[in-house]
Amino acid sequence: MGETLTYKILREHLVEGDLKAGSEIGIRIDQTLTQDATGTTAFLLLEAMGIPRVRTEVSVSYVDHNMSQFGPENHNDHLYLQSIATKFGAYHSRPGNGICHQVHLERFGRPGRTLLGSDSHTPTGGGIGMIAIGAGGLDVAVAMGGGAFYTTCPRVLGVELRGKLRPWVAAKDIILRLLSVLTTRGNVGCVVEYFGPGVRSLPVPARATCTNMGAELGVTTSIFPSDAKTREFLVAQGRGGQFAALAADDDAKYDRIVKKLHAENDAAVIANIRRWCADVTVGAPDSAGMAEVSFGRIVIDLDKLEPLAAAPSSPDQIVPVAAQKGMKVDQVLIGSCTNSSYQDLMLCARVLKGRHVHPGVELGIAPGSRQVLAMLAENGALADFVRAGARIIESACGPCIGQGFSPADGAVTLRTFNRNFAGRTGTKGDRCYLVSPETAVAAALTGQFTDPRRLTKKFGIACPRVAMPKKFLLDDEMLQPPLPPKKALGAEIVRGATIVKPPSGEKLPATLRGRVILKVGDKITTDHIMPAGTFLKHRSNVPVYAKYVFHCFNEEGAPTFAERALAVKAAGQAGVIVAGDSYGQGSSREHAALCPMYLGVRAVLARTIERIHQANLVNFAICPLTFADPADYARVDADDELLVEGLGAAISSAETVVVRDVTKGFEFPCRLQLAPRQRKILAAGGLLNYTRDGGR
């Protein structure tokens, strides 16, 4: 039987375990990336391990998130990251060089390599044929120190692409269609692997758009084969010698996916599965209305796609752009690590050349890298943007993480970004839609939601064809290379006063006596747990950043979550969080576990927990429990006192534990679904303690 591309690369990098879906494996990591919002903590943790120098092929420290620099905190981080990269043998991408995923694709991504990044959109590298995985900073620190990365051996979901995209339909529409089928739920432990004749028509930046936003599916990563288009991109980047042809075997077998969906509430999702998936079976609904849906590979005919949008406030709320016709649009932002490539922006520049942005629209353009920005400046496209009335934003994450350009109250904002979680723009009650650059520029011109295909039919604007440059502008002056080991010995690490050593975890008690500090619903993101935007500057100072845990749920005049948690801790009890489905989706930010740990949270009880966040909880010695019977979620309330006897012993081997609600006087079972190594990490009081004690 043939092998998938995913398993071929994993097999080459396997250091522990067997390639059996669902089992734990350890893989060798070739490359790592960090960014300034997570990298400071990652490097502080690397220092705490006592490892003097990175041991990977390539490690890169990027600065692209905290760029506003109101107060000293951000610049303190930048100087620390620059100096520690020098000391520890990593590359350093300076502020202004671009977004980590865009720059890494341009200058470091290599087919067949493994990449671990402390950012959830690290899977962007799958567009060039890498196994690229997002993880918490502590996992990345271990990888920088030469340790393996441990994860669940994935099921591989095949996505077959056929045909060719029509004018005005974009790669963004491919991933939006996939989100309409798979949703953001129920995909933990899977890898999406693209194959089929339609792949050959997509250049690397288009593929990277699909793998980048694959993070919203909740999968481990996504990957494309490495082929002639990959070679073309690498040659244009002056790295043709790094090309390697890679693909799944012709007879590769892809896994079936089985999901529990609500027959009535998820009817549209089930209809999409029936339309776009092969070999679909839908079981009869049970007493709760839940039906088991099983399907094989997904087949997307590119020539049948239409422009799509993700409606507020989730990346899987997919609607046709045509169905939004006439809706007034107030703001358009084009950029982010999803859609800020040279080809994306050149298409928009050519549409806007000689025209002007609608007077009711604010348009922002954020090139993804210094390379892209310089090329736009040299060929005149930057001037076309400025003449059209666009505002040019720094080559950084910016508005995508709530750093500026927040829309007005009630305003409709169209963004080529990857997430539209409620409030992520920085405006409460925001109306944020995720769209392709084609749809975004159409709205910028017309002032309303417009199917970009109408630009040709109604306005006579032909869809521009933007070819891959034969040669990109190569200027790595803002990529600081690592110093040789002997020279690095004398390098000084710059530590500002706002950079504070992060706390280590503590061993869980034999019997957990806890109190529910907060009960939340479904799809709680790491943005809900740890706010981004203006709060990001505190990430290097856990005691300060911890004050804002669950800030969005705090009520004026009432004690904050942090205050309640510290009161529970002072009373000698463990803090507990109760949640619904898909708890911890979104960013890889480990602070969503690290800061609650600092406040005394020792357990999370949820219906389901997303992959990266569960790993982060374990890494910081917070016990992740899932309700054996999802109905028990409704029975537990905030402020209930909970008791878990024998938790310490259960962590070593038990699959379930019994939780007693002391307040209400009932018991219920919870699953303790952990890999063997995760059990050892929890028993040690977290990954840092485990690593320092010689664990691997």
C-alpha positions in Angstrom: 0.0 0.0 0.0 1.3 3.5 -0.9 2.2 6.1 1.7 1.0 9.6 2.2 3.5 12.5 2.0 2.8 13.3 5.7 3.9 9.8 6.7 6.9 9.8 4.4 8.3 13.0 6.1 7.3 11.8 9.6 9.1 8.5 9.0 12.3 10.3 8.0 12.1 12.2 11.3 10.8 9.6 13.7 12.9 9.2 16.9 10.3 7.5 19.1 7.1 5.6 18.8 5.3 3.9 15.8 3.5 5.6 12.9 0.1 4.4 14.1 -2.7 6.9 14.1 -3.6 7.9 17.7 -0.4 6.8 19.3 2.3 9.2 20.6 5.4 9.8 18.5 8.5 11.9 18.9 10.0 13.5 15.8 13.2 15.3 15.1 12.8 19.0 14.4 15.0 20.6 11.8 13.9 24.3 12.1 12.1 26.4 14.7 10.6 29.9 14.6 9.5 32.2 17.4 8.0 35.6 17.3 8.3 38.4 19.8 4.9 37.8 21.5 5.9 34.2 22.4 9.7 34.2 21.7 10.8 36.1 24.8 9.2 33.5 27.1 10.5 30.6 24.8 14.1 31.9 25.1 13.7 32.6 28.9 12.6 28.9 29.2 15.5 27.8 27.0 17.9 29.6 29.4 16.2 28.0 32.4 17.1 24.6 30.9 20.7 25.4 31.0 21.3 24.8 27.2 23.9 27.2 25.9 23.2 27.1 22.2 20.4 26.0 19.8 20.9 22.6 18.3 18.7 22.7 15.2 19.6 23.2 11.5 17.9 26.6 11.6 16.2 28.6 14.4 14.9 32.1 13.7 13.7 34.7 16.2 11.3 37.1 14.5 9.9 40.4 15.6 6.5 41.1 14.0 3.8 41.2 16.7 4.4 44.0 19.2 5.5 46.8 17.0 3.6 49.8 18.3 6.0 50.4 21.2 3.8 52.4 23.6 6.1 52.4 26.7 9.4 50.5 27.0 8.0 46.9 27.1 8.1 46.1 23.4 11.5 47.5 22.7 12.9 45.8 25.8 11.6 42.5 24.3 13.2 43.3 20.9 16.6 44.0 22.4 16.5 40.9 24.5 15.5 38.8 21.5 18.2 40.3 19.3 20.9 39.8 21.9 19.9 36.3 23.0 19.7 35.1 19.3 23.3 36.3 19.0 24.3 34.5 22.1 22.4 31.2 21.4 23.2 30.8 17.7 19.8 31.7 16.1 19.0 34.0 13.3 17.2 37.3 14.2 14.7 38.9 11.9 14.6 42.6 13.0 11.5 44.7 13.3 10.3 45.8 9.9 11.7 42.7 8.1 8.2 41.2 8.0 5.7 38.6 9.3 7.5 35.5 10.5 5.5 33.0 8.3 5.9 35.1 5.1 9.6 35.7 5.7 10.2 32.0 6.7 8.5 30.8 3.5 10.7 33.2 1.4 14.1 32.7 3.0 14.1 29.4 5.1 11.3 27.0 4.2 12.5 23.7 2.6 10.6 20.8 1.2 10.8 17.7 3.4 12.0 19.5 6.6 10.2 19.7 9.9 9.4 23.1 11.4 8.1 23.8 14.9 7.0 27.4 15.7 5.6 29.1 18.7 2.7 30.5 16.6 -0.4 28.6 15.6 0.0 29.7 11.9 3.4 27.9 11.6 1.6 25.4 9.2 2.0 28.1 6.5 5.3 26.2 5.8 3.2 23.3 4.5 2.7 25.3 1.3 6.3 24.5 0.4 6.2 20.8 1.4 7.2 21.0 5.1 5.7 19.3 8.1 5.2 22.6 9.9 3.5 22.6 13.3 2.5 25.3 15.8 3.2 24.7 19.5 3.6 26.4 22.8 6.9 28.2 23.4 8.1 25.6 25.9 7.8 22.8 23.3 9.7 25.0 20.9 12.4 25.8 23.5 12.9 22.0 24.0 13.2 21.6 20.2 15.7 24.4 20.0 17.7 22.6 22.6 17.8 19.5 20.4 14.9 17.6 22.0 12.2 15.8 20.0 8.7 17.1 19.6 6.0 14.7 20.9 2.6 14.7 19.4 -0.2 12.3 18.4 0.5 10.4 15.2 -2.1 11.9 13.0 -4.9 10.6 10.8 -4.3 12.0 7.3 -7.3 13.6 5.6 -6.9 13.8 1.8 -8.2 16.8 0.0 -8.2 16.2 -3.8 -8.1 19.4 -5.9 -9.4 19.2 -9.5 -9.7 21.8 -12.2 -8.4 25.3 -12.1 -9.6 28.5 -10.3 -11.6 30.8 -12.4 -10.8 34.6 -12.6 -11.6 36.4 -9.4 -11.8 33.2 -7.4 -8.8 32.7 -5.1 -6.9 30.3 -2.9 -8.6 31.9 0.1 -11.9 30.5 -1.3 -10.4 27.0 -1.2 -9.7 27.1 2.5 -13.0 28.9 3.3 -14.8 26.1 1.4 -12.8 23.5 3.4 -13.9 25.3 6.7 -17.5 25.0 5.6 -17.1 21.3 5.4 -14.8 20.5 8.3 -15.7 23.4 10.6 -13.4 24.5 13.4 -14.5 21.5 15.5 -13.6 17.8 15.7 -10.4 17.8 13.7 -7.8 17.4 16.5 -5.2 14.8 15.6 -5.6 15.1 11.9 -3.4 16.4 9.1 -4.9 17.8 5.9 -2.9 16.7 2.8 -3.7 18.3 -0.6 -3.2 16.3 -3.8 -4.7 15.9 -7.3 -4.3 17.6 -10.6 -5.6 20.9 -9.3 -2.6 21.4 -7.2 -0.4 22.0 -10.2 -2.1 25.2 -11.0 -1.4 26.8 -7.6 1.8 28.7 -6.9 3.5 28.4 -3.5 1.9 31.6 -2.1 -1.5 30.3 -2.9 -0.8 27.0 -1.3 0.6 28.8 1.8 -2.7 30.6 2.1 -4.5 27.3 2.4 -2.1 25.8 4.9 -1.9 29.0 6.9 -5.6 29.2 7.5 -5.7 25.4 8.0 -4.9 26.3 11.6 -8.5 27.4 11.9 -9.6 23.8 11.3 -7.9 22.7 14.5 -5.7 20.2 12.6 -2.1 19.5 13.5 -0.9 20.9 10.1 -1.6 20.9 6.4 0.7 20.1 3.5 1.1 20.3 -0.3 3.4 18.2 -2.4 6.7 19.8 -3.6 6.7 20.0 -7.4 7.6 22.2 -10.4 5.8 25.2 -8.8 7.8 24.7 -5.6 11.0 24.7 -7.7 9.9 27.8 -9.5 9.4 29.6 -6.1 12.7 28.5 -4.6 14.7 29.4 -7.8 13.1 32.9 -7.7 14.2 33.2 -4.1 17.8 32.2 -5.0 17.4 28.9 -3.2 16.9 26.5 -6.1 19.5 24.0 -4.7 17.2 23.3 -1.8 14.4 21.9 -4.0 13.4 18.3 -3.5 10.4 16.7 -5.3 8.0 15.2 -2.8 4.6 13.7 -3.2 2.3 11.0 -1.8 2.4 7.6 -3.6 -0.2 7.2 -6.3 -2.0 4.5 -4.3 -1.7 6.3 -0.9 -4.6 5.6 1.4 -6.2 8.5 3.3 -8.1 8.1 6.5 -11.9 8.4 7.0 -13.1 11.0 9.4 -15.9 10.4 11.8 -17.7 13.2 13.5 -20.7 13.6 15.8 -22.9 16.4 14.5 -26.3 17.7 15.5 -28.7 16.6 12.7 -30.7 19.8 12.9 -28.3 22.5 14.1 -25.5 21.3 11.8 -27.7 20.5 8.8 -25.8 22.9 6.5 -22.5 21.3 7.5 -23.8 17.9 6.8 -25.1 19.1 3.4 -21.6 20.4 2.6 -20.1 17.1 3.6 -22.5 15.3 1.3 -21.6 17.6 -1.6 -17.8 17.8 -1.2 -16.8 14.5 0.3 -16.5 11.0 -1.0 -18.1 7.9 0.5 -20.3 9.7 3.0 -22.5 7.9 5.6 -24.8 9.7 8.0 -26.3 7.7 10.9 -29.7 8.1 12.4 -29.9 10.8 15.1 -29.8 9.6 18.7 -32.0 10.8 21.6 -30.0 14.0 21.8 -30.3 14.7 18.1 -26.6 13.8 17.4 -25.8 11.8 14.2 -22.5 10.1 13.4 -21.2 11.3 10.1 -18.4 9.4 8.4 -16.6 10.4 5.2 -13.5 9.8 3.1 -11.4 12.3 1.1 -12.7 15.7 0.2 -12.9 16.5 -3.5 -12.9 20.2 -4.4 -13.5 21.1 -8.1 -11.7 24.5 -8.3 -13.6 25.6 -11.3 -16.9 25.2 -9.4 -15.8 27.4 -6.5 -17.2 30.9 -6.0 -16.0 33.8 -3.9 -16.7 33.1 -0.2 -16.5 35.0 3.1 -16.4 33.9 6.8 -19.1 35.9 8.6 -18.9 37.1 12.2 -17.7 35.7 14.4 -16.0 32.5 13.5 -13.8 31.4 10.5 -16.2 28.6 9.7 -19.4 30.7 9.3 -19.0 30.5 5.5 -21.4 32.5 3.2 -21.2 33.2 -0.5 -20.0 36.8 -1.2 -22.9 37.1 -3.8 -25.4 36.6 -1.0 -24.0 39.7 0.8 -24.5 41.9 -2.2 -25.2 45.5 -1.4 -24.1 45.4 2.3 -22.3 48.6 3.1 -18.6 48.1 3.9 -16.8 50.7 6.1 -13.2 49.3 6.3 -11.0 47.0 4.2 -7.7 45.6 5.3 -5.4 43.6 3.0 -2.5 41.8 4.5 -1.6 39.3 7.4 0.3 36.1 7.1 -2.6 34.6 5.1 -2.7 37.1 2.2 0.2 39.5 2.0 2.4 37.9 -0.7 3.7 39.8 -3.7 1.2 38.2 -6.0 -1.8 39.0 -3.7 -0.8 42.6 -3.4 0.1 43.1 -7.0 -3.3 41.9 -8.0 -4.9 44.5 -5.8 -2.5 47.3 -7.0 -3.4 46.6 -10.6 -7.1 46.8 -9.9 -6.7 50.1 -8.0 -4.2 51.6 -10.5 -5.8 54.8 -11.9 -8.9 54.4 -9.7 -9.8 55.6 -6.2 -11.1 54.0 -3.1 -14.8 54.6 -2.4 -15.1 57.7 -0.1 -16.9 55.7 2.5 -14.2 53.1 2.9 -11.0 53.1 4.9 -8.4 50.9 3.1 -5.2 49.6 4.7 -2.5 47.6 2.9 0.1 45.6 4.9 2.8 43.9 2.8 3.9 40.7 4.4 7.6 41.2 4.2 10.3 43.8 3.5 10.9 41.9 0.3 7.4 42.4 -0.9 7.3 46.1 0.2 10.6 46.8 -1.5 9.4 45.2 -4.8 6.1 47.1 -4.7 8.1 50.3 -4.2 10.5 49.6 -7.1 7.8 48.7 -9.6 5.5 51.6 -8.8 2.7 49.5 -7.2 3.2 51.2 -3.8 2.6 54.6 -5.5 -0.6 53.2 -7.1 -1.9 52.2 -3.7 -1.1 55.6 -2.2 -2.7 57.5 -5.2 -5.8 55.3 -4.8 -6.2 56.5 -1.2 -4.9 53.5 0.7 -3.0 53.7 4.0 0.2 51.7 4.0 0.7 49.7 7.2 4.0 48.3 8.5 5.1 44.8 7.4 3.9 43.1 10.5 0.9 41.4 12.1 -0.7 44.7 13.1 -4.6 44.7 12.9 -4.8 40.9 12.6 -4.0 40.7 16.4 -5.8 43.8 17.4 -2.9 46.2 17.1 -4.6 49.2 15.5 -7.2 49.8 12.8 -10.1 48.8 15.1 -13.3 49.5 13.3 -16.0 51.9 14.5 -19.0 50.7 16.5 -21.3 48.9 14.1 -18.9 49.2 11.2 -18.5 46.3 8.7 -14.8 45.5 8.2 -13.5 43.1 5.5 -10.1 41.6 6.1 -7.9 39.1 4.3 -6.9 37.7 7.7 -7.4 34.2 9.2 -9.5 34.9 12.3 -12.6 36.9 13.1 -13.2 35.8 16.7 -15.5 38.3 18.5 -13.7 41.3 19.6 -10.3 40.3 18.0 -10.3 43.6 16.0 -10.2 45.5 19.3 -13.9 46.6 19.0 -16.6 45.0 21.1 -19.4 43.6 19.0 -17.4 43.9 15.8 -18.7 42.8 12.4 -15.6 41.3 10.8 -15.7 39.2 7.6 -12.8 37.2 6.3 -12.4 37.4 2.5 -9.9 37.0 -0.4 -7.8 39.9 -1.7 -10.0 39.9 -4.8 -13.2 40.3 -2.7 -11.5 42.9 -0.5 -10.4 45.1 -3.3 -13.8 44.9 -4.9 -15.4 46.2 -1.7 -12.8 49.0 -1.4 -13.7 50.3 -4.9 -17.5 49.9 -4.6 -18.1 50.6 -0.9 -20.1 47.5 -0.4 -19.9 43.7 -0.5 -19.4 42.9 -4.1 -18.8 39.6 -5.9 -15.4 40.5 -7.5 -16.6 38.8 -10.7 -18.9 41.7 -11.1 -15.9 44.0 -11.6 -15.6 42.5 -15.0 -19.3 42.2 -15.8 -20.3 45.7 -14.5 -17.2 47.8 -14.6 -15.1 46.2 -17.3 -12.2 45.5 -15.0 -10.4 42.3 -16.1 -8.9 40.1 -13.4 -5.2 40.8 -13.4 -2.8 37.9 -14.0 0.2 38.1 -11.8 3.0 35.7 -12.7 5.6 34.4 -10.3 8.6 36.7 -10.5 11.6 35.1 -12.2 13.6 36.6 -9.4 12.5 38.1 -6.1 14.4 41.0 -4.6 17.0 39.4 -2.3 18.1 41.6 0.6 18.8 39.9 3.9 20.4 42.8 5.6 17.7 42.7 8.3 18.2 39.0 8.9 21.0 38.9 11.5 22.8 35.6 11.1 24.1 33.7 14.2 27.5 34.2 15.5 30.1 31.4 15.5 30.2 29.6 18.9 33.5 31.2 20.1 32.4 34.7 19.3 29.0 34.2 20.8 30.6 33.3 24.2 31.3 37.0 24.8 28.0 38.3 23.7 25.9 40.1 26.4 22.2 39.5 26.8 20.2 42.7 27.2 17.5 42.4 29.9 15.1 45.2 30.4 13.3 45.6 33.7 10.0 44.4 32.2 11.5 41.0 31.3 10.7 38.6 34.2 11.7 35.0 34.6 8.5 32.9 34.0 7.4 30.7 36.9 7.8 26.9 36.9 4.9 24.5 37.4 4.2 22.7 40.6 3.3 19.0 41.1 -0.4 18.3 41.3 -1.7 17.2 44.7 -2.6 13.6 45.4 -6.2 14.8 46.0 -7.4 17.9 44.3 -9.7 20.1 46.3 -10.9 22.8 44.0 -13.4 25.5 43.3 -14.9 26.5 39.9 -13.7 30.1 39.3 -15.4 30.4 35.9 -17.7 28.5 33.7 -17.7 29.3 30.0 -19.4 28.0 26.9 -18.3 26.5 23.6 -15.4 27.7 21.3 -13.6 29.7 23.9 -10.4 30.9 22.2 -7.0 31.8 23.6 -8.0 35.4 22.8 -10.8 35.0 25.4 -8.4 33.5 27.9 -5.5 35.9 27.3 -6.3 39.1 25.4 -4.0 40.3 22.7 -4.2 43.9 21.3 -2.8 46.5 23.8 -2.3 43.8 26.5 0.4 41.9 24.5 3.2 44.2 25.7 3.0 42.5 29.1 3.8 39.0 27.9 7.3 39.0 29.2 6.0 39.7 32.7 3.7 36.9 33.8 2.7 38.5 37.2 1.4 41.6 35.3 -0.1 39.8 32.3 -1.9 37.4 34.6 -4.1 40.3 35.9 -5.9 40.2 32.5 -6.8 36.4 32.4 -10.4 36.2 31.1 -10.4 40.0 30.9 -13.4 39.9 28.5 -15.6 38.2 31.2 -14.8 40.7 33.9 -17.7 42.9 35.0 -17.2 46.5 36.1 -17.3 46.8 39.9 -17.0 43.1 40.4 -13.8 41.1 41.4 -11.8 40.1 38.3 -11.1 36.5 37.4 -7.5 37.1 38.6 -8.7 38.4 41.9 -11.1 35.5 42.4 -8.5 33.0 41.5 -5.9 34.4 43.9 -8.5 34.4 46.7 -9.2 30.7 46.0 -5.5 30.0 46.0 -5.0 31.9 49.3 -7.8 29.7 50.8 -5.7 26.6 50.0 -7.9 25.4 47.1 -7.1 24.7 43.5 -8.7 26.9 40.8 -10.8 25.1 38.2 -12.2 26.2 34.9 -15.3 24.5 33.3 -15.8 24.9 29.6 -17.8 23.5 26.7 -16.6 22.3 23.3 -13.3 23.3 21.6 -11.9 25.0 24.6 -8.6 26.8 23.8 -8.9 27.1 20.0 -6.9 29.7 18.1 -3.5 31.0 19.0 -0.7 28.9 20.3 -0.1 31.4 23.1 1.1 29.4 26.1 0.3 32.3 28.4 -3.3 30.9 28.2 -2.0 28.1 30.4 1.0 29.8 32.0 -0.9 32.8 33.5 -3.8 30.7 34.9 -1.2 28.4 36.4 0.4 31.4 38.1 -3.0 32.3 39.5 -3.5 28.8 41.0 -5.6 27.1 38.3 -4.8 23.4 38.5 -7.5 21.8 36.4 -9.7 22.4 33.3 -13.0 20.4 32.9 -14.3 20.7 29.3 -16.3 18.8 26.8 -13.4 19.0 24.4 -10.0 20.7 24.4 -8.0 21.7 21.4 -4.6 20.2 20.6 -2.1 23.0 21.2 -3.9 24.3 24.3 -4.1 20.8 25.9 -0.4 20.4 25.4 0.2 23.8 27.0 -2.0 22.9 29.9 0.1 19.7 30.5 3.4 21.6 30.0 2.4 24.0 32.9 0.9 21.3 35.2 -2.7 22.0 34.7 -4.7 18.8 34.5 -6.9 18.6 31.4 -10.1 16.6 32.0 -13.0 16.0 29.6 -16.6 15.1 30.7 -17.2 11.4 30.0 -20.9 12.4 29.6 -21.2 15.8 27.9 -24.5 16.3 29.7 -22.6 16.6 33.1 -21.3 20.0 31.8 -24.7 21.5 32.5 -24.8 20.3 36.1 -21.6 22.0 37.3 -21.7 25.8 38.0 -19.3 28.5 38.9 -18.3 28.6 42.6 -19.0 24.8 43.0 -16.5 23.1 45.2 -15.1 20.0 43.5 -13.1 17.1 44.9 -10.9 14.6 42.9 -9.5 11.9 45.1 -6.5 10.0 44.0 -5.7 12.4 41.2 -2.0 12.0 41.7 -2.2 8.2 41.3 -4.7 8.5 38.4 -2.3 10.6 36.4 0.2 7.7 36.2 -2.1 5.4 34.4 -5.9 5.8 34.8 -8.1 6.7 31.8 -10.9 8.2 34.0 -11.3 9.9 37.3 -14.4 10.5 39.4 -15.1 14.1 40.2 -17.3 14.9 43.2 -19.4 18.1 43.2 -19.3 18.7 46.9 -21.6 21.7 46.7 -24.4 19.9 44.9 -23.7 16.4 46.3 -23.2 14.3 43.1 -20.4 12.5 41.3 -19.5 12.3 37.6 -16.7 10.7 35.6 -14.1 12.6 33.6 -11.7 11.3 31.0 -8.0 11.7 31.5 -6.8 11.3 27.9 -3.1 11.6 28.0 -0.1 10.1 26.2 2.4 8.2 28.4 4.9 11.0 28.2 2.3 13.7 29.1 1.5 11.7 32.3 5.2 11.9 33.2 5.2 15.6 32.5 2.2 16.2 34.7 3.6 14.1 37.5 6.9 16.1 37.3 5.0 19.4 37.7 5.3 20.5 34.0 7.6 20.2 31.1 10.3 22.5 32.4 10.8 20.5 35.6 10.6 17.2 33.5 13.3 18.4 31.1 15.6 19.7 33.9 15.2 16.3 35.6 16.5 14.5 32.5 13.2 13.5 31.0 12.8 13.4 27.2 
